[in-house]
């Protein structure tokens, strides 16, 4: 976990300005937009009813289950812990999900599970079955989430037992848009605080 913004994010928002729409006891609403008025990577942040909402060009997410959502994104370094922030996600964009299937992770994890299982066995136990299972991986297009899921669900007998605790959701990573929006929430909240305090 890094408690700093990525260089890419900082480059994306280097010309953004904060516009305060509302600043009351019960809600805070502000917009981050490029100075030239372009909507590219622009977004609006809403704090109301102890929820944090970000909506804009990079996606739409609602966060809650925090004692003080505004204070969390303003001051808490845990806001840079994307796994923790993911746990606070209440709603996500229909098209820009917080997590996405990752073919590299799927392939590496599946091969690692088979290898670990192989190492846990006596030399002769089920080696032929494991070889056959490994050979079946050559016929999977790991870029296809559907194909990997079908392979997992087609396993039988001992092969199925090896993977009984795994499903397609174990091969996901955080989407870059989700990470970008979390950065956006943190950055914009801190810039908003400076703006309303004339800093």
N, C-alpha and C positions, 0 to 999 in steps of 0.2 A: 504494500500500500504506500503510495506517495501522497503527501499532503500538499502537493503543488499542482498547478495546471499543466497540461501537456503543451508542448510548443505548438503543435498543430492547432489546438483550441485557441491559444493566445493569438496566433496569426489570423484565425478566422474572425475574431472579435476585436481586432486592434482598432478598427474604425467605428465600432459600435458606441452609441450614446444611450443613456438611460433617460426615459421620459416617465415622470411620475404621473399616474392617472388618478390614483386614490391613495391616501395615507390617513387612515382613521384607526380608532382603537380596535375595531372589529375586522378590518380588512386592509390589505395593502396590495395595490395593483400597479405594476410598472412594466414598461415595454423596453426591450433592447433592440435597437435597429441601427443599421449603418447610417452614418451622417448624410449620405447622399440619398437616403430614403428608400434604398433597395430593400426588398423583402427577403433577399437571399440571407439565410441563416438568422433571420429576425425571430424574436420570440416574446411572448408575454408571460409574466410571472404573476400568479395570484396567490395570496395568502388569505384564507378565510376559514372559519370553523376549524381551526388547527389543522388545516390541510395545506399542502404546497402543491401548486399546479403549474406546470410549464406547458405552453402550447405554442407551436410555431412551425417554422419551416423544417426543423429537424425531428419533429415528433411531438406527441402529446402524452403526458404522464401525470398521474395524481399520486401524491405520497401522503401518508398519514401514520397513525399509530406512533406518534412522537409526542412527548410531553409539551414541547414548544417547537413547532415546525420552523417558524421564522428564526428563532434562536439557534436551532440546530444547523441550518444552512448558513447562518451568519457567522457563528463562532466555533462550532464543533468540528474538530479535525476528522472525526469519524465520518463526516460528510464525504470525504475522499475515499472511504472504504465502500466501493461499489457493491460488493456482496452484501454488506449490511444495509445499504440504501435500497437494494433490490428487495430485501425483506420488508421494507416499509412501503413498497409499491402497492397501491390499491387498484389502479386502473392503468391500462396502457393503450397506446395507439393500435388500432386494428391492423395497420400495415407496417408499422415499425415496432415490432415486439422488442421487449427488453433483452430477450435472449434469442439466439438463432442457432440452428444446427451447424456444426463445424465438422467437415469431412476429415480433416487431419486428426482432430481429437478422437473421432469415432474409430478411425483405423488404428491409431496408436493405442488407444484404450483396449480395443478388442484383442489386438496382438499381445499386449502386455498381460491381459487376463489369461490368455491361453498359455503364455510362457510361464507365468507364476504358477498356474495349475500344474503344468508339466514338471516344474521344479519341486513341487510338493509331493510328487508321486515317487514310488519305487521305480527303478529303471524300466522294468518290463510292463508295469501296469498301464494299460490303455494307451500305449504309445501309438499304436496303429490308428486308434480312433482319433487321437489328437492330431496325428499327421493328416488324416482325412479332413478333419475340421480346418486345419491350417490351409490345406489345399483348396477348400471351398471358398476361402477368402479371395483367391485369385479371380473368381468369377463375379465378385461384387464391385459395382461402381460406387465407391464411397462418396462420390459427389452427389449421389442420389439418396436423400434421406429415406424415401419410400423403399428403396432397394435394401438398405441396411436394416430398416425396421422389419421388412419381410424376412430377411435372413435370420434375424433374432427370433422372430415368432415361428420360424420353420424348424428350429432346433428341437430334437427329440432326445429322450433318454438322458444319458450322462452329459451330453453336450448342453442340453437344456438346463441341467443342474448347475453347470459351471456359470451360466449367465442368468440364473434365476433372480438375482438381485439387481439386474440391469435392464434398462429399457432405453428407448431412443432419446428420452429426455436427459440421459446421462452424458450425451455427446453435444452439449450446447455450450456456447460462450456468450458473454455479454455483447450485445450489438454495439457498434461504435456510436450509433445515434443516441442510444440510451446513455452511454458514458458522456457524450457531448452534452446532452441535456442536463445531466447531473452537474457537470462543470458549469453549464449555463446558469443553473439555479444558484450555485455557490457564488459565482462571479457577480451576477446581476444583483443578488441580495446584498452583497458587500458594497457594490457601487451605489445601490439605492440608499443604503444606510449613510454613505458619505454625502449623497445628494441632499437628503432630508436634514442632515446635520451641518450642511454648508461646509463640508471639509474639502 
